[in-house]
């Protein structure tokens, strides 16, 4: 990744902000947190810190995934948001375009995942040592030999949606790790975190937040 890291420039869209949280729309190609080495220092977290020095990380998205991310502005909000994620009380919704025409209208992928140590950071299915990983999905539209999908992960494993779609036989378009051949030949990975729904960690009211899909 270090050789070809060329993050996008421009302002970070702010979707929501209050005294406890700031929610933004992360562009694809930008790391959520710094990588190893000075050449990977530019990331969403450091850009937000330049605007709001008190900003605190709550979760991550892969570099090549775009979409909605929540950051805390206080330690209390960070701690409580972390608890919401841990206890699966944050409803996540993604949009993806995948290779091939998906025949079924909806389904669930339930395949345990673990890091593929010789090839890390890649993940793979392992029924003996993998951690439970479940993704609900629904077909949205078939488009020129590809399919637009709505993905609703119940768990939050690394690369979960990417591996599950490949195992379904329909890898995400442009995925540099899990797609092959023409499925990989796209300008970006077609995965976007479109929506989050959760109870405000401090105020208790329900928040429904959305980041429009760019593809």
Phi, psi and omega in degrees: 000328187298324186290330186244020180282109181226076188294150179293153176256179179105166183291153176268119180296127176264124184264331183198146179204136171215199183286349187242330187225153167225128184243129186230167177253101183287129175286153176291151180089000180247127176297147174286319181228164181298144172269187180279125179105151183298329181291347178247022182284329181289125182201173180298317182300313182291327177293320178290324178299329178294332179268318183227091185303339183274359187297142184229140183287138176245328180197181184226159165235150175301154180309316187272000176266136175258169170124197196285131176224140180255132173238148178265155177247357175220158177298322179298313180295321179297315181298316182287325175295319177302321179292322178298316178295316182298322184266013175059039178256016173248117179273122184249143177223128180240154169247135177222151166250130185237161182285136176090170180259112181285125186281321184278158180280326181200167180181186180222135172255122181234088183224123182290141185238150175210156180295140176271089193306316179295340184236026182302144016272014180298149176246160176210165180283133178214109186285344181268318186240355182290154178272144180308132183216120186227131178230123169271145181218156177218137177283132179260310181197150173263130187224101172052052178080005174235171181227134172272129186236150169252124185244130181235091181288135173272336178240172185232051180285153176301131178061018186304309183294323183293315179289318182297321178292321176297317180294333176287346182095010183223077181298152179291132181300135177078007180289116184287344181260319193244352175262153180227159175059220183296338178294338182269344190273065177228157186293336179210165172282128187273066178223126186222129175280102190273325187209150172226142176226124181198163176279130180307128188295339182247315186272341174086351180279156182281133177247133174237108189243142184223146173235115185304138180288130184273000181228000000 
